[in-house]
Amino acid sequence: MDNLKGVPFAKMTGSGNDFVFFDGREVSLERVTSPEMIKRICHRNNGIGADGVVVLEPQSDDGAVRIHYFNSDGSPADLCGNATLCSTALAAELGMASAAGMRLVTGAGVITSRFGALPEIDFQPVMEVAPAIPIELAPGEQRIGFAVAGIPHLVVLCESADAVALTQRGPGLRWHPLTGGKGANVNWVSPLPGGLWRYRTFERGVEGETLACGTGAVATAILLAEWGLTGGEMVTIRTSSGRDLRISLRRPADAEGCYPTLCGEGRVVFRGTIESL
């Protein structure tokens, strides 16, 4: 096990979805991203504690910033919405990119983003959407859809997201054969007063509930629109941390698919250096 003593990091949160960030100019990718090391870093009791690890690297050829994202179980993921919101804020602060507009390279393609009062990111077009999936509903569930918003998601419309027995229902849906070989994140959504929506996520790679999921919020907004339940292009979703994620959905007449924009928190909680893991 490589000793990371003295390596600097930033702990960030996106609506309660938390991450340990490393500056790729200060530490090599290989040094901090072995599965065993990620598990140690993310451990809530013996490590720093996080839902995932992110390494940011400037791309010398075109000025873009590469996001390397890993779940807390050590597995890589093509995209994490809240980590990308946090990356936008941190890349601007570190001088890797301009807050007015930047390009972030992810496993799901290039994301354009900017950082004003809050970070905001533009997803690649979402093309794969199925408003109905033939999965048996549990009590309190009303319909299930599927969308790939960078990564695959099931979205379950239900009477009350807060009443869902997530740890019991989540694993079976997360690994359902209809989601593909690697499974999917699962989001339960229910209406709140004032046109808001409440959702909860069982996240693959964490294998449990996270307080927020950016790609899940986007997939949820798209399915709500497909089901005819939203009043316009803007959807506001309340996370389990109590913070809101805002999703704008554009469907250009001259293009296929849905073009989502996600706006939400990307905040540094603290900075430090690793002593021992």
C-alpha positions as CSV (number, residue, x, y, z in Angstrom):
1,M,0.0,0.0,0.0
2,D,1.4,3.3,-1.1
3,N,1.9,5.8,1.7
4,L,0.0,9.0,1.0
5,K,1.4,10.9,4.0
6,G,1.5,14.6,3.2
7,V,-0.7,14.5,0.1
8,P,-3.1,17.5,0.0
9,F,-6.8,17.1,-0.7
10,A,-10.1,19.0,-0.7
11,K,-13.3,17.6,0.7
12,M,-16.3,18.8,-1.3
13,T,-20.0,18.4,-1.2
14,G,-22.7,18.6,-3.9
15,S,-26.0,18.7,-2.0
16,G,-24.7,16.1,0.5
17,N,-23.1,13.9,-2.2
18,D,-19.5,14.2,-1.0
19,F,-16.1,13.6,-2.6
20,V,-12.4,13.7,-1.9
21,F,-10.6,15.8,-4.6
22,F,-7.0,15.6,-5.6
23,D,-5.1,18.0,-7.9
24,G,-3.5,15.9,-10.6
25,R,-0.7,18.4,-10.9
26,E,0.4,17.5,-7.3
27,V,-0.2,13.8,-7.1
28,S,-0.2,11.1,-9.8
29,L,-3.5,9.4,-10.8
30,E,-2.0,6.0,-10.1
31,R,-1.0,6.9,-6.6
32,V,-4.5,7.6,-5.3
33,T,-6.9,5.5,-7.5
34,S,-6.2,1.9,-6.8
35,P,-9.4,0.2,-5.6
36,E,-7.9,-0.5,-2.2
37,M,-6.7,3.0,-1.8
38,I,-10.0,4.5,-2.8
39,K,-11.8,2.3,-0.3
40,R,-9.5,3.5,2.5
41,I,-9.9,7.1,1.5
42,C,-13.7,6.9,1.4
43,H,-14.2,4.9,4.6
44,R,-16.4,6.8,6.9
45,N,-14.7,5.7,10.1
46,N,-11.0,5.0,9.3
47,G,-10.5,7.3,6.3
48,I,-11.6,10.8,5.2
49,G,-15.1,9.6,4.3
50,A,-16.8,10.2,0.9
51,D,-19.1,8.8,-1.8
52,G,-16.2,9.0,-4.3
53,V,-12.7,10.2,-5.2
54,V,-12.0,12.7,-8.0
55,V,-8.7,13.6,-9.6
56,L,-8.6,16.8,-11.8
57,E,-6.0,17.0,-14.5
58,P,-5.5,19.9,-17.0
59,Q,-5.5,18.8,-20.6
60,S,-2.4,20.5,-21.9
61,D,-3.4,20.1,-25.6
62,D,-6.7,22.1,-25.5
63,G,-7.1,23.7,-22.1
64,A,-9.8,21.4,-21.0
65,V,-9.9,19.6,-17.6
66,R,-10.1,15.9,-17.3
67,I,-12.3,14.4,-14.5
68,H,-11.3,11.0,-13.2
69,Y,-14.1,9.8,-11.0
70,F,-14.2,6.7,-8.8
71,N,-17.0,5.3,-6.6
72,S,-16.3,4.5,-3.0
73,D,-16.1,0.8,-3.8
74,G,-13.1,1.6,-6.1
75,S,-15.0,1.2,-9.4
76,P,-14.6,4.0,-12.0
77,A,-17.7,5.7,-13.4
78,D,-18.1,7.6,-16.6
79,L,-20.0,10.5,-15.1
80,C,-21.2,11.8,-11.7
81,G,-23.3,14.9,-11.9
82,N,-22.6,16.3,-8.4
83,A,-18.9,15.6,-8.8
84,T,-18.9,17.5,-12.1
85,L,-20.6,20.5,-10.4
86,C,-17.9,20.3,-7.7
87,S,-15.2,20.0,-10.4
88,T,-16.5,23.1,-12.1
89,A,-16.2,25.1,-8.9
90,L,-12.7,23.7,-7.9
91,A,-11.2,23.9,-11.4
92,A,-12.1,27.6,-11.5
93,E,-10.7,28.2,-8.1
94,L,-7.4,26.4,-8.9
95,G,-7.0,28.3,-12.1
96,M,-7.3,25.2,-14.3
97,A,-10.1,26.8,-16.3
98,S,-12.2,29.9,-16.6
99,A,-15.3,30.3,-14.4
100,A,-17.0,32.0,-17.3
101,G,-16.9,28.7,-19.3
102,M,-15.0,25.5,-19.3
103,R,-14.8,22.1,-20.9
104,L,-14.7,19.1,-18.7
105,V,-13.6,15.7,-20.2
106,T,-15.5,12.8,-18.7
107,G,-16.0,9.1,-19.6
108,A,-19.4,10.1,-20.9
109,G,-18.1,12.9,-23.2
110,V,-17.2,16.5,-22.9
111,I,-19.3,18.6,-20.5
112,T,-19.4,22.4,-20.8
113,S,-19.9,24.2,-17.6
114,R,-19.6,27.6,-15.8
115,F,-19.4,28.9,-12.2
116,G,-21.5,31.9,-11.1
117,A,-23.5,31.9,-7.9
118,L,-23.6,28.1,-8.3
119,P,-21.9,25.8,-10.8
120,E,-24.0,24.8,-13.8
121,I,-23.2,22.0,-16.3
122,D,-24.5,21.0,-19.7
123,F,-25.0,17.3,-20.3
124,Q,-24.5,15.5,-23.5
125,P,-27.8,14.9,-25.3
126,V,-29.8,12.2,-23.6
127,M,-31.0,9.8,-26.3
128,E,-31.9,6.6,-24.5
129,V,-35.2,7.0,-22.7
130,A,-37.9,4.4,-22.0
131,P,-41.0,5.9,-20.2
132,A,-42.2,2.4,-19.3
133,I,-40.1,-0.7,-18.2
134,P,-41.8,-4.0,-17.6
135,I,-40.8,-4.4,-14.0
136,E,-43.3,-5.5,-11.3
137,L,-44.3,-2.6,-9.1
138,A,-44.0,-2.7,-5.3
139,P,-46.7,-1.3,-3.1
140,G,-46.8,2.5,-3.3
141,E,-45.0,2.5,-6.7
142,Q,-46.9,3.8,-9.7
143,R,-44.6,3.5,-12.8
144,I,-41.0,2.8,-13.7
145,G,-39.0,4.3,-16.5
146,F,-35.4,4.2,-17.6
147,A,-32.9,6.8,-19.0
148,V,-29.2,7.0,-19.6
149,A,-28.0,10.4,-18.4
150,G,-24.3,9.6,-18.7
151,I,-24.9,6.5,-16.7
152,P,-28.1,4.3,-16.6
153,H,-31.0,5.1,-14.2
154,L,-34.3,3.6,-13.2
155,V,-36.8,6.2,-12.1
156,V,-39.7,5.1,-10.0
157,L,-42.8,7.3,-9.5
158,C,-44.2,6.6,-6.1
159,E,-46.7,7.9,-3.5
160,S,-43.9,9.0,-1.1
161,A,-40.2,8.8,-1.7
162,D,-39.6,9.2,2.0
163,A,-41.6,6.1,2.8
164,V,-39.6,3.8,0.4
165,A,-37.8,0.9,2.2
166,L,-34.8,1.8,0.0
167,T,-32.2,-0.6,1.4
168,Q,-34.7,-3.5,0.9
169,R,-36.0,-2.5,-2.5
170,G,-32.9,-0.9,-3.9
171,P,-30.5,-3.9,-4.6
172,G,-33.1,-5.9,-6.6
173,L,-33.8,-3.0,-8.9
174,R,-30.2,-1.8,-9.1
175,W,-29.2,-5.3,-10.5
176,H,-32.4,-5.9,-12.5
177,P,-31.5,-7.7,-15.8
178,L,-33.4,-5.0,-17.9
179,T,-30.8,-2.4,-16.8
180,G,-27.9,-4.1,-18.4
181,G,-24.9,-6.1,-17.2
182,K,-23.6,-3.4,-14.8
183,G,-26.9,-2.5,-13.4
184,A,-28.2,1.0,-12.8
185,N,-28.8,3.7,-10.2
186,V,-32.4,3.7,-8.9
187,N,-34.4,6.9,-8.1
188,W,-37.7,7.2,-6.3
189,V,-39.6,10.4,-6.9
190,S,-42.9,11.8,-5.5
191,P,-44.5,15.3,-5.7
192,L,-44.1,18.1,-3.1
193,P,-46.3,21.2,-2.8
194,G,-45.4,24.1,-5.0
195,G,-44.5,22.1,-8.0
196,L,-41.3,20.6,-6.4
197,W,-40.3,17.0,-6.5
198,R,-38.7,14.8,-3.8
199,Y,-36.3,12.0,-4.7
200,R,-34.1,9.5,-3.2
201,T,-31.3,7.4,-4.9
202,F,-29.8,4.0,-4.4
203,E,-26.4,4.4,-6.1
204,R,-24.4,1.7,-7.7
205,G,-20.7,1.7,-6.7
206,V,-21.8,3.0,-3.3
207,E,-24.4,0.2,-3.0
208,G,-26.6,2.3,-0.7
209,E,-28.4,5.6,-0.5
210,T,-26.6,8.8,-1.2
211,L,-27.9,12.2,-0.2
212,A,-28.0,13.4,-3.8
213,C,-27.3,12.2,-7.3
214,G,-26.9,14.7,-10.1
215,T,-27.2,12.3,-13.0
216,G,-30.2,10.8,-11.2
217,A,-31.8,14.2,-10.8
218,V,-31.4,14.7,-14.6
219,A,-32.8,11.2,-15.4
220,T,-35.7,11.9,-13.0
221,A,-36.5,15.2,-14.6
222,I,-36.5,13.7,-18.1
223,L,-38.9,10.9,-17.1
224,L,-41.2,13.3,-15.3
225,A,-41.4,15.3,-18.5
226,E,-42.0,12.1,-20.5
227,W,-44.8,11.3,-18.2
228,G,-46.4,14.7,-18.7
229,L,-46.0,15.7,-15.0
230,T,-43.9,18.9,-15.3
231,G,-45.3,22.3,-16.1
232,G,-42.4,23.5,-18.2
233,E,-38.7,23.1,-19.1
234,M,-37.5,23.7,-15.5
235,V,-37.7,21.0,-12.9
236,T,-36.7,21.5,-9.2
237,I,-35.8,18.3,-7.2
238,R,-35.3,18.3,-3.5
239,T,-32.5,16.0,-2.3
240,S,-32.1,14.1,0.9
241,S,-29.8,16.8,2.3
242,G,-32.7,19.3,1.9
243,R,-30.9,21.2,-0.9
244,D,-32.4,21.6,-4.4
245,L,-31.1,20.6,-7.8
246,R,-32.5,22.5,-10.8
247,I,-32.7,20.9,-14.1
248,S,-33.4,22.7,-17.4
249,L,-34.6,20.5,-20.3
250,R,-34.3,21.7,-23.9
251,R,-35.5,19.8,-26.9
252,P,-34.3,21.7,-30.0
253,A,-36.5,21.3,-33.1
254,D,-33.5,20.6,-35.3
255,A,-31.9,18.0,-33.0
256,E,-32.7,14.7,-31.5
257,G,-32.8,13.9,-27.8
258,C,-33.0,16.0,-24.7
259,Y,-30.4,18.6,-23.7
260,P,-30.3,18.9,-19.9
261,T,-28.5,21.5,-17.8
262,L,-28.0,20.8,-14.1
263,C,-27.5,23.6,-11.5
264,G,-26.6,22.9,-7.9
265,E,-24.2,23.1,-5.0
266,G,-20.4,22.5,-5.4
267,R,-18.8,23.5,-2.1
268,V,-15.4,23.0,-0.5
269,V,-16.1,21.7,3.1
270,F,-12.4,21.6,4.2
271,R,-8.9,21.1,3.0
272,G,-6.2,19.0,4.5
273,T,-3.2,16.7,4.1
274,I,-3.3,13.0,4.6
275,E,-1.5,11.7,7.7
276,S,-2.2,8.0,7.5
277,L,-4.8,5.6,6.0
